[in-house]
């Protein structure tokens, strides 16, 4: 067994165990910490595939910023006591959840089968990326040339979300000292 | 074992040993340095100038009883110090500590991992360290500790923005985020003023970016004036209130090693990294003339020495600032982060872009 095989087995095991912990832990903060573990092992898997930029961004954005914010909000709401009063949900909701689960798994298996059957047709092979100056350079150049419009649209979407959040949270303070 | 593997293990061992050696040295420098600044004596009884005080402190930490309070969340309370300390060691992996050594057998790189993403790796691993603090404060099950972690979470997110944006200008000028390439390019001469050669260091190219980076790094390492998560006069000891003995020492280790890594990053990005200090080429010439080391060995040695010297100067500045500037109030901290640092970082990117477009840089 090679080193990368061992690393793959370790990271994927941690990811699966972590995801189960996210669901089964009764304390919200503990669930959040388990999710951090999942993100971390995902980034390990990306790094194993040679996608160093995605691995770094995964940790930087998801683990380092978004999850910190999650934990911050959970702590601020003081939800650190275990949730025990979970009501038994109705059969209808269970059915919908089950159907959604089955559908998702089918789509994933279908996608995996289709991708593994095809020969790699894209022009960005490992050697080609190396020639062009590495992962980071190739992705940034694509992002700022071919996909610039979509990229800028995304930033507008985020700006809209920020403005909407401020508008919603400020409206409640009318008359008061803000 | 092949030579490459042995060399890799050697590099890792050197970096780990170097970072571990930082802890007792900084213990001494911080205590005696604070005494010097505040016109006190400081610990001066053990050995000459109190040099053995650090060893005594370490022994005390090791042999002190390691007890966990009853009310803590045992599992998270136990792993939190390790989560704080491990990322601080990992961050150093992409920082080059000497130039490439070339001989008949090929190249030797004095950098543990030459990653494509370079500085982004540093930032992402450094951002994991905050979980140690958050976890410690939360698992301690106590108001002051929880407040400490809340402050830490808010502070980290606010200053990571300006930290990341402050080096965008630098990456634009050097056309790379690989620390090895950035350092190599800083060896060129920028201007010659009255016969004195000014090197192409980041600090001369990006003065505003440099100031923003240093301030953000101080905030990220939780050092005064940004040590609100600890805030001993407000929160007793903040997130590490319930920790004693070696577990507390681990948090202290994490802080000192973070300081070392932060200094190394400041040197690499803005002060030429392993590029020789003025006057060092004279030493290299004389060492080469002696002929003890293989050719080029003296250069690598002096480069590593220059790098360590630069780090040491920045470590002293960290101590100096800590004992000179008082702590921020929390609202001042947030205002500085979001209303001053963030817009200035964006302005820096804009100015750099315009200057590059005009062909000045």
Interface residues (C-beta under 8 A of the other chain):
Chain A: X29 X30 X33 X36 X40 X43 X52 X53 X55 X56 X57 X59 X60 X63 X64 X65 X68 X69 X71 X72 X75 X76 X80 X134 X135 X136
Chain B: X76 X115 X116 X117 X120 X121 X123 X124 X125 X127 X128 X130 X131 X134 X135 X138 X146 X149 X150 X153 X154 X156 X157 X160 X164 X177
